[in-house]
Amino acid sequence: MIELLPLFFVFAMGLALLIYVLLDGFDLGIGILLPFGNEREKDIMVASIGPFWDANETWIVLGVGVLLIAFPKAHGIVLTALYIPVTIMLFGLTLRGVAFDFRVKAGTTGAHYGMRRSVRDR
């Protein structure tokens, strides 16, 4: 039975990564389409991913957590070799979340503070 334990953890790690890729692909697709929509379409796109974007990162955290718990030596080797790309990815995920929150919170309040919209946004 103990010889099946590593296979179980590899399966759990792979499943977590697969779920992350599938669910986050929707978020990334919306992010790619955002520059091509008008303001109304952008608001609809951001609203459609609002409840889900934050929860998707849970799956990648689970995958890395399983890697740490089940295969600590591999975790050390992989994350040591990929330290800079992983750090850039984490900053990107954080900034993406902040951008979504700022967009939702900004809404139309800019008009109340004397801010003008650009000609393209009208």
N, C-alpha and C positions, 0 to 999 in steps of 0.2 A: 504494500500500500504506500509506503514512503517513497518509492520510486515514481509514483504517479503525481506526487505533490508538485515537483517543478513543472510538469506539463499542465497542471491545473492553473498555476500562477502565470505561465506563458499565455494560456488561453484567456485568463482574466485580463491580463495586460493588453493583449491583442484586441479583445472585445471592447475594452474601454477606449482604446485608440480609434477603433473603427467607428464607434458611436460618436466620438468627438469629431472625426472627419466628416461623417454624414451630417450631423446636426450643425456644425459650425460652417459647413459649406454653404448653407442657406444664408447665414449672416454675411459671409464673405462675398457671396453673389450680390446681395443687397448693397454692400459697400462699393462694389464695382459699378453697379448701376446708378448709384446716387448722383454722380456728376451729370448724368444725361437726363434727369427729370426736372420738371419745374417744381416750384415750392410746394404745391399741393401734393404732387406725386412723391416728393421727398418725405413729406410728413407722413403720408400713408405707408411708405416703405419702412421708415424708422418705427412707426407704431406697430407694424406687423412683426418686427423682431424684438420689440421692447421687452415682453415678458420672458423671452427665451435666451437672449444673448449671454446674460451673466451666468446662467446655469450650465451652459455648454462647456465652459472651462473646467467645471467639476470633473468631467470625464478625463481630461488630460492630467489633472492633479491626481486622480485615482490611478491612472496608468503609471505615473512617475512614483507614486507611493508604493504601488505593488512592486515596481522595480527595486526600490530602496529596501523594502521589507524582505522580499523573496530572494533577491540577487544583489546583495550589498556591494560585492566586488565589481560586478558589471555596472552598477549604478555609479560607483566611483570612477571607473575607467571611462564610461560614456560621457558623464557630465563634466569630467575634467577635460576631456578632449573637445567637447562642444560648449565650453563655458561661455564664450563670447556670443555665439549664435543663440544659445538659450536665453542669455541675459537680454539680448536685443528683442527676441520674441516676447519675453515677459513684459518688457517696457512697451512694446507695440500693443499687446493685449490690454495693458493697463490704460494706455492713451486712447485706445479705441473705445473702451468703456467710458472713460471720462468724456470723450467727444459725444457719445450717445446721450449721456446725462446732460451735458451742456446744451445740446440741441433741443432736448425736450424741455428743459427748464427755461431756456431763452425764449422759445415760442415767439410771440409777437410783442413781448414786453419792450423790445428795443425801440419801438415807435414811441413809447411813453417817455423815454428818456432823451428824446431829441435826436436819436440815431436815424440816419437815413439809409434806406436800402439802396443797393446799387442799381444801375439802369437795367442790368441783366435780370435781376430778380423781380422786376415790376411786371 
